[in-house]
Amino acid sequence: MLAISPHDRVFILTGARVSAESGIPTFRGVGGFWRNYRIAEVTSPIAWHRDPQLVWKFYSMRRRVASAAKPNPANFALANLRTRRLRNGQVNEYGHEIADFWVLGRGRPEP
């Protein structure tokens, strides 16, 4: 386990695997419909102008899957770390590349 001192500044950047543990498929996951597309083909303004139905289908699937997902141990561990450090007035920065609980407005899981 990594020891984090009260004086350390923490930046945590997670990826798709954290969301995948909650049942949110990765973009290029095995057997996934979206693995045949580049991300820009379904998530950019250019994609919207080219094929709004495809873009809508992609985001509708993401919303449906994310709304049924439940926080996993990694989500709880990150929420716990954030809560402890904020209580102590310590600075934290978090980033996440996948639309999941925070992005969809479900809030972060409580530790």
N, C-alpha and C positions, 0 to 999 in steps of 0.2 A: 504494500500500500504506500502511496505517496504521502509524505508528511507535508502539510501546508501550515506554515507559521502565520500568526496573526498579522505579520508585517508583509507577507507576500501579496502581490497583486495577482489576481486569478482571471484568466480568460479561458473559457471553455468553448470550443467549437466542436459540435457534434455533427454527425452526418445521418444519412438515410437509415443506417442499421438501427439507430436508437428508435426511430419511428417503426421500423419493420418489426421490432420486438413487440410492438403493440398491435400488430396486424395491419399496419399501413404499408402497402407494398412499395418497394423501391421502384424507381422509374424503369430501370432495366432488369427487374427481377425475373427469375426463371419462369417461363411460361406466361409472363405478363404481356397483355395486349400492347402496352406502350413501348415495349422494347424494340419495336419496328420503326419507331419515330425518334428523331433527334428532339431534345427538349425544346429547342427554339421553334419547332414545327407545331407545338401545341401550347406554348406559353408566352409568345411574344405578340406585340401589336401587329406585326407583319403577318403572323399566323392568323390572327383574328380577321384581318382584311382578306386574306386568301381563303380561309375556310372556317368561318365562325362556328359552324355546327360541330366540327371536330374539336375545336378549342372548348366549346361549351360541354361537350361530352366528356372531355378530359377532366375539367374542373368539377363537373357534377359527380363523376366517379370519386374524385378525391374528397369532396365534401361528404358524400354518403359513407365512404369507408372511415374517414376521420371521426365522423359523428358517432360511430359505433365503437371506436377504439377506446381502450382503457389504459391509464398510465401503467408503465412497467417499472421494474426496480431501478433502472437508470434514471427515469423521470423523477422518481421519488428521491433518489440519491442527490441529484442536481438541485431539486427543490430544497432538500434538507441543508445542503451546503450553502445555498443562497440565503436561506432563512437565518442560519447560524451566523454567517458573516455579516449580514445586514444588521442583525441585533447588536453586533460588536462594532458597528460603524465602519466596516471594511468595504473596500471598493471591489466590485465584481463586474465582469462583462461576459455576456453570453451571446452566442450566435448559433443559428440552426438553419440548415439549408432546405429543410422539408416543411411543408405546411402541416402542422400538427396541432397539438392542444393550444399552444400560445397563439399561433398565427390565426387559428380559427375562432379565437375569442372564448375558448372554453376555460381559460385561466390555467395557471400552472397547478400541478398536483400539490396538495398539501402534504408536508412531510409527516 
